[in-house]
Amino acid sequence: MSAGMEAITYDHPDILPIEGMPDIHLRLTRPDDGDELFDVIEQDRKHLEPFQWWVREVRTPEQAAEHARKAVGRTDAGHSLQYRVIKGDPAQDGPMIGTITVYQRDPSSNMARFGYWLTSAEQGQGYATAATARVLEEAKASLHLQRVDAHIPEKNTRSQLLAKRLGCTMLDGASYRKLVPIAGSPKKQSFTVDRWAKIL
């Protein structure tokens, strides 16, 4: 950074309430979230691993702690924005049931990608749709985003339906093949991934 230039800081609310959803709220990811993240993954690994490919590479508490610390660092730098979905009253730090992330922000085009996941026990109640919409509102306001993309495996129909509810449109001719690690194996698995876009 050149002399005389000040570093850009990003001031996101620690807590985001969700209108119409009094039993959940959003909280910024913290550096010490690793232990709880690992516990949630271990309890629901069979549900998460098929499409949340990063989970396949989080096999220890130490890896989960590093994952949380990196998420905080990227949020602080303005490269991403990550909130935990928390069950319970905002006055109390209840259990984490998922994560909403805006990532790979490109300041030159005011674009970014976003992703979301919830534990299997909390799905089907509208939580993911409401929480993701709220984080996208915050990303538009604080990161000045104009468009977001979601890259969703074609077989992940639940996530594709959520993208539709958020007002995303699948981009014609933008699908691609992706190789991802298979847990516990040197081999990789191939997926067809569709690109969805939303103008904010």
Secondary structure, DSSP 8 states (H G I E B T S, - for coil): --TT---------SEEE-TT-TTEEEEE--GGGHHHHHHHHHHTHHHHTTT-GGGGG--SHHHHHHHHHHHHHHHHHTS-EEEEEEES-TTS---EEEEEEEEEEETTTTEEEEEEEE-GGGTTSSHHHHHHHHHHHHHHHHH--SEEEEEEETT-HHHHHHHHHTT-EE-TT--EEEEEE-TTSS-EEEEEEEEEEEE-
